[in-house]
Every structure is written in C-alpha cells, then in structure tokens.
C-alpha cells in the first residue's frame, strides 16, 4: 500500500522507539520524511534536522526547514517526549523545565509554525502523541500527566480552530510501550528490564504492553485519508488496560 505517495512528513523524536517505527511506516507507504531529534545520524530518512527541542528557535523553524528540505509539508507528527516520574514534591525545577519544554512548548511551537504552511497548500494532518495518562491521570507522575493533558487539550482546541483550513489535528494516547525509554527507566530504578516488561504485560487484558509498531500504525492511520473525518480526536491505544 502506498497511501502517502507524493506526501511529505516531519517526525520529531525520530530516533526513539515509537518515532523510528513511525518513520519506517510512513516511508514504506511512499512518504518522504524529515526527521528531528538530538541525534538522527542513524535514522534513514530523506532529510535529517538534528537539534534540541528546548531551543525555541529550532522548534519554531522545524516546519519551514522540513518544507525547504522536502519541497512540501503534508504531515507533522509531534512524537518527541520525556517522562518525569514522582509527585510534585519530588519534582525539581530541571524536571519541570525539561517536561514543559519538550512535551508542551515544542509541540505548540511546531504546530503554530506548521499550520500556516499546510493551510497555504490546501491542508494537512498533524498527529500529536499524548498519553492515556493525560486523559485519566495515574499516581506518581504528576508533571508527566499534566503535560500530556496539555497536549490532549491543545489537540482538541486546534482541531476545532483549524478544521476550516482542512488541517486535521488529532492525538494518539498510548499506555505503556516497550521502548528504550521505558527500559532505561526500569534499569535506572534497579529492575531487570525484560522481567519488568513481562510483568507489566500481565497487567494488560491483551496480555502484553504495546510495541512501537502498535502505536505507529494508529499514528499513520490518523495521518491518512482513512481518517479524513477525524479532527480533534484523542485515540487511546492501551490494550484494554485502564490507567491506575
């Protein structure tokens, strides 16, 4: 299937587990892709745009840079994100700045810059990666839940505000995903990642936590014409497991 032949996409957090899966899927279906992350040297793509999303000028300029590199911009996937664990009382100023900067400010800046480009070309699709934890918060992730709730709300607002320009804005809301970021978090806390992932899988009705490809498939669906009547939607991808 070549759903994206002739389409150009920008994907942030492209070097991570979910981001890399999204890039592979888009390219396999015909899209040309610009990838953004701190280090994209190992990512196969038509354009590499390395940088730090905490740098406002970099985030502001990404959509135009992707447009310049690819000659078009039809799809934007705001996938980059960080997880800060703990209650508010355990959250440092550095945790706060990183979480707000990457999870909220960067998608805001990228969407603000991308929407006029897309609207000027007749429309496009933006897919933000929020979280089930931003829709129904869980314990001991106060700042993470807050930032993902902000992304979810921003998605719904932009979906309404820019539908008349044929710019569709939706979000995918995963629960736990078997990514290097998740595994590193387990290792940091002294757990064996393989054992922890297996135990976590037993809490999911479908019997396993998500793989990056499970999330990428939904992202690609939302970016495609198959989702042409979806706008401002929050799509949970959780294997049947509630947050808690």
N, C-alpha and C positions, 0 to 999 in steps of 0.2 A: 504494500500500500504506500502511495506517495501523496499523503494528504497535504504535505507542506511544500510541494514543488513550487518554486518561484517565491517562497516566503523567506523572510529574514528575521532572525530572533536574537535577542540578548538574554543571557542567563547569568545571574550572579551566584556566587558561591559554587562556581562550576567545578572546582577541584574536589569538593566533598562528595560523600556517597550519593545523596539524592541529586545534587547538581550534576554530577557526572552521568548519572543514569538519564536525567532529562536531556542532556546534550546528545547522548548516544541515540536516544529515541527520536528526537527532532531531526537529527542528521540522517538517520536511517529511513526517515519518511520524506526526505527531499529538501529540508530546510538548510539554508546557510546560517551559521551560528557564530555570534561573537560571545566570547566567554570572559567573565570578570571574576577575579579572586586575587588574593595577595600573590599567589604563585600559580600561573596557568601554563607553565612550561611543559607539563606532562599531559595536557589536555588537547586532544585532537579537535580542531575547530578551524573555521575559515578566517577568524580574526581573534587575536588574543589581546585583552585590555587589562593588564595587571594593575593593581593599585589597592589602596586602603580605603574601605567604605567610611571610615571615620573622618576622612578628608572630604569636607563638604564640596570643594571644587571638583574633586574626582567624581563623586556621586552625581553632582549636577551635570557634569559633562558626559557621563556614560552613554545616554541615549544618542546624543549627537555624534559621539565617537563611533558608536556601532553603526549608525546611519552612514557616516562617512566611509567606514571600512567596508560595509556590505552593499551600499547603494540603495538601501531600503531599511525599513523597520516596521515589521508587522506584528511581532510578538515580543513581549517582555515578561520574563519570569524572575520575580524577586524571591530568590531562594535562600540567599545568604542569611545565616542566623547564628546566634550563640545562646547557650543555656547557662543561666546563673541559678544555682541551687541555694536553698535556705530561706529562712524567714527574713523579714525586713531588718530585724535586729542583727542579723548575721551578714548583711549586705554592706559592702564597702562603697565608698564614692567611686572607686575604679570599676567595680562591678556595675554600678548604676550607669556610669558614663558609657561603658562598653555596650551594655544591653540596649540602652536607649539609642545609641548611635548606630549600631548595626541593625537592630531589629525594627526600629521605628523610623528614625530620621532618614536613613539611607533609602528605604522604600518610598518614603514620602518625596524625597528629592528626585529620585529616579522617575517616579510616576509624574510628578509635576513637569519634568522636562520631556518625558516621552509622549504624554497625551497630545500636546500641540503638533508634534511631528506626525503622529498617527492620524489625528483628525485632518491634517492637511493632505493626507494621502487617501482619505476616504474611510479610515477606520483601522481597527486593530484589536488585539486581545492582550490584556495584562492578567497574569496569574500570580497572586501573592501566596507565599507559603506561610500560613498562620499555624494554628495548633488546636487540637481538641482542648488543650489546657487553657487556651484563650477564650473558648466558648463556655466551658464549665471548669473553673479553676480547681486545681488539686492542692494538696498540702506541700509545704516546704519548697515552693518555687515562686515566691511572691512576685519578684520582679519579672521573671520569665513570663508568668501568666499575664501580668499587666501589659507587657509589651506585645504579646500575641493577641490579647484582647484589643489593643490599639490597632493592630494591623487588620483584625477582623472588622472593626468598626469603620476604619478608613476605607476598606474594600467596599463595604456596603454603601457608604456615602459616595464614593467615586463612581460606583456602579450606577447610582441614580443620576448623579450630576453630569455624566458624560455619555450616557446611553444615546442621547440625541445626536451625538457626533459619531455614532457607530463604533465607539470604543468600549468594548466589553471588559469589565473588571470583575474578576472572581477570585476566590481563595480556596486552596485545599488545606484541610485541617487534619494532619496526621496525629496519631498517638505515637507510641514508641516505634522507632525504626532502627534496624540493625545497620548502623553506620559506624565509621571510625570514631566519630564524636561521641556516640553512646558508649562504645567500648573503652575509649580513653577515660571517660568519666567513671566507669566501673573500676578500671585499673587504678585510677587515682585514689579511689576510696578503699583500695585493698582487696577488691573482689577479682576472681578469675573471670575474664570477660565471657568465655564460652559457657561456663557454668551459669553465670548471671543471665545471659541472654536466653539460655534454655529454661531456666526457672521463670523468667519473665514471660516466656511463651506459654507456659502452663496457666497463666492468668488470663489468657485471651481465648474467647469462645472458639475462634477458628484454629486454635492450637499452636500459634506461633506469632511472634511480632512481625511487623511489616519488613519487607526487604525494600531497598531503594527503588527497585523497578515497580513495586506496587504503587508507590506514590507517583513516580514518573508517568505511569500510564494515565492516572487521573489528571495530572497537570497537562499532559498532551491532549487529552480529551477536551479539557476546558479551553485550551488554545485553538481547538479545531472548529470547523464549521458544524460538526456534530452537536456542539454546544451553543449554536448560534442564538438560541432564545434564552440563554442563561446570562444574567447580569446582576452583580451584587450578591451572588450566592456564596455560601460557606459550605463546602462539601467535606464532611467528616470521613476519614479513612482510618478506621480503628479496629477492624477485625471483630467488631461486636463488643469491644471492651469499653466500659464507661470509665471516665476519669474518676480517680478516688484513691 
